[in-house]
Amino acid sequence: MLKYALLGLVVASALVAVRAQARAPSSDFFPFSVWYSGGKARAPMLETIDSTSRQRWKRDLEQIKGLGFNTVRTWIEWTACEPRAGQYNFENLKLLCELAQEVELKVLVQVYVDSAPDWVGAQFPDSHFVAQSGESIPSQSAPGFCFDHPGVRDNILGFYTEAAKVATRYPNFLGWDLWSEPHIINWVIIDFIPNATFCYCPSSMQRFRTWLEKKYGSIDGLNTAWYRRFEDWKQVEPPRFGTILSYTDFIDWRTFIQQKLAEDLKLRSQAVKSVDASKVTTSHAAVPCLFTSPLWGVGAPDDWLMTESADYFGTSMYPKHSFPRSHWDLQRLCVLMDFARSAGRSKGGFYVGELQAGMGIRGTVVGNPVTAEDHRLWAWGLLSRGARAINVYAYYPMNSGYEAGGYGLINLDGSLTERSKAIGQIARIAGKNSQLFTKGQTQKAEVAVVYNPLSYMVGGEQHLSESGAVRDSEIGIYRPFWRNNIPIDFVHLREVGQGLLKQYKLVFVPYPLMFTTAAARALKEYVDGGGTLVAEARCGWNDDRGYSQDIVPGFGLDQTFQVREGTLQMQEKVDIKVSGEAKLLPGFGGDLSIAGRGIIEELVPYPGARVIGRFPDGKAAVTVADSGKGRAVAIGSFVAMANGQEQHQATEQFLLALAKGAGVKPPLEVKGVAPDAFLEVRMLEADAEKALFLFNHSKQNITAQLPFATGVNLETEKEEPLAAVSLKAGEIRVYRVK
């Protein structure tokens, strides 16, 4: 019965859901909200309605409206809203929507099912999460029960559908965030099990078997891939540890988890769209996946896969979360914003599900204060990157749990803060200029860096790779272009295989240890078509089964680069002396040393390669080869990782010279800024109008010459001259220009 109910839901909504998810619903309204569910209850908890609720809640909502917000972000939670099977209590949602309508606020609804009512476990005793050790995890409201269990899944999707029937009655209801910070298991720390990994319950294992059968076709196909001798699908289980033989099973399991998370989000979206397909569906990660890992035992979403499963995907942003030593610096903040922008490219934008409102608290640890200046930097930075909504978390500080007292926009006694007024003013400006922020597109990038999650997989359980290798490599490429106002996109390995590289003049492939056949073919076609490709050591060493290629660079890319791998030697710090080649590296001084890390890979040149960089022992370290209409540059170390971990001036000069040699130019010519100053300039373009963003990240006052005569300051609404603009240290300005 449950299986057929789920099938009916999927079939009934399939056509409308596919149409709705192909592109996000069109709207000229820019939601700029603050999280508030009525009273002071912290998410996901809900306050019990009493005789004073209407008056208190309306007073809060009027204050939210008065600050400048146009939307309130409320939430519903499974435990409170379905206390007994089939008996729903959406009174909080109804009252909130009604009061929000009275004060002219739109409503977005966050749905929480990561905590579950106890009747679920009683009705489905085999639905508990199970770790790789075989231990079953009891639910203490959280983490709830496994979505892979057919009964649990059917009840969860039924909850979404019933909620949609209520929310869509209200004309001020905008849409959904269907899943906050998706993982397999959430809101708990299972520290009594070493390296706890999920989920190994019977339902998850059966779902994995179905996935494997679709991939391999037969048990014989699976046996060949995994080097096993299964006789029946019932014998197949996810790997619990690594062996010396093969780790294809490990790659399959980790890939399945990421695809499963995306499929689970899609089912949620289809459930609410079966009631009203016009309402926007979204979800958001805890942090962009550049700063997570597909190896996490709790499961970590792939932002690109998740984007395909709803109208929009996005992220939380907590730059000052709790521990002061882990607060984000400017570089980390900006790289994560651009990573979120890149992941949302196919849907024309991304949602900021949670933007930190106040200081972070975790137990006795207190983060640094969140200031009005912080909010200006964060909010304008997100808007400049094409965010399609910003949701500030939260209105009141948390009033319970280990985060009690933290993350509030106002004080717990209801008094306003300076930052509440500052972010409210930005919300008001965004609402007045909604056309710019709902339609505006960021400037087209001519440079791309490939994000390759497969590189995490090398070695399986015995990967032993340097912590943060992929992350630091991406940052090491990103930084010099960001600091020189040259747009750069992050391109997922899957997109490489789909031919997305054609639009770029220069493509970097850092830390390229594992590749797919499709991606390798696309790289060759990209170079032959006229692009400049730069790849680091051990390119395509392994395929996506975890098997080594006969020659490295693998997949026939040795013919593109005109080199093959020679000797290898691990070394923490690597020095490479590069000789400038005028055509490839215009303006790059001869015999400068760039920094590598981790490995010395001797490049053995074929006749078509030119050596332009050498290791101290004279062996080839950097080569360039012409191929078709383009050229391919090979680097025999991890230069990007080295630069990501510690900025190296000569390395960044080298990367920028490669861009200049490929014909890359900044989209805007900015003059007059001193070399030791940093003025970040960004633009959004919406038809005839443009938004110009100026961020003076310097500790000094600057004057810049811009290619615009005048512009309207969005904050003062006054026209100002732009041919020469003076900004104080740390100042941010935003203009409407034509």
C-alpha angles and dihedrals in degrees: 000000000000092000092052092046090055092046091051092051093051095046094045093052100033100098097041092043094050091050092046094047096046087079131001117260110275116247139156091206117101111205112219106172146163123219113254131145101177123291124003102305112134120234128300091020121086129215119240109247115242138167092282098048099091094052095042096045094047091051090053093047091050088053091049090051091047092054090059106263117137097193139041120214109215130172145215126206129205097226094055098034099049104030091162127027110279094359109111129195112192096152093122091053092048094050093045093050091047094050093043089054090052091056093040099249124143118228132228117186125215113204119210121194098149086098115054138196114257093241088073092064092044092050094043108029092171093059100084118121112259125205125218088262089064093249116141116226116225116220120239090185082292137085087026120190137314117281089210090071106097094223094048092045093050092051093046093051089046088054090053091050094049091048090052091053089058102039096047091060089075119080092211093058110113106178151278148303098203101186129021114212097340121225134145089252124019145189096018136088110216096199096153089074116062112238091351110209128188150258120008098145117131092258094052091048091051091049089051090051090052090051091050093048090054091049100044102025097218143025088255090057090051092047090054093049096045098034091237137127105225116165097191136024089239088070093059117102134165113268116266098188140007129262132197092244107068139329100204087114089057092051091048092050094049092045091049092053093055093045090046092055090053092048090049091054091049091054090053091050092049090050095059094036089056085070099039121356093188094072116094118248121206143161134186138211125229087243133345111283092249084081098043132060135229085226094069111122093221090055126254123219124238104231093214094052092046091050089061092055101061139022090266137004125195146147149259116251117207105158091168099034103156122294105070092214090062097049112130119258120216094268094053092046093053098042090053092049091051091045090054089047091052094048090052094048095106091057096043096249148358139250124238099219095184129014114185111256103184145000117315122243130187114173106306094343114104123193125219117279118278108229137198087251090056091053092050091053095044099043098042089043091055093045090051089057096054103263108174096204138010121206115189115214113242143356098200121031116256108280099196143024128043090310093057112147095018140107098023125145092205131024122278090247089060098254118138127247130213090248090054089057093045097050090041090057091052089049090053092050092048090052093050091050098038094138090064094048100041096043103025117117124202118242116278114262122225093190128065136182118203117236106209116186090179089074088072089062100061108123094010112225087358095053093131089181121157111274110257095011095139094040095048092046092055091047091048090060095038100053103068093047093046091049091050096047094247109142114236129186130208109226121197118230089243090057090051089059089049092059099254095139095078092088094060130081095201130030127186122202107191125184091005100175099139127034144170126237091240093052093047091050090050092052091053091048090048092056094043088052093057107274129133112236124193118189132176134222124318094012110191093357091151133030122224091273091060094253122138121243118238092237128026123246080054136213091042093300089127085077091053094048093034091223139094131205117268125174123354130210129174114229130162098220122027129192120207122184111210125197114209119247109199097218097043099034110026112188094009110132116237123257098014119156119234123193128245131180143207103009145031109215114186110221112214105204125223117214091270096058129090119207112226100161135040139189117239090266091058097253118139113270104163126030137173128204133182114232123176107317095334142051138240125215120199122198119194098212141038099274095158093054091049091051092045092055096042124010112243116193098205091049091054091048087053093051092048091047089054088054093049090049089052091054097255116156134180108258091228127041110225119183138183099039113131116243092244092052127081121213111175111207121191135168140201118200122205111173107291095350128077135189115219117201122197119190116182100202090172126107088228138065114261140190118210132190112222132189093244129088098208142349139187112249105229092211099048095026088222127128112244135184113256104183086094118015125185118204129183121232108290094006121149125199132179124197138184107227137173 
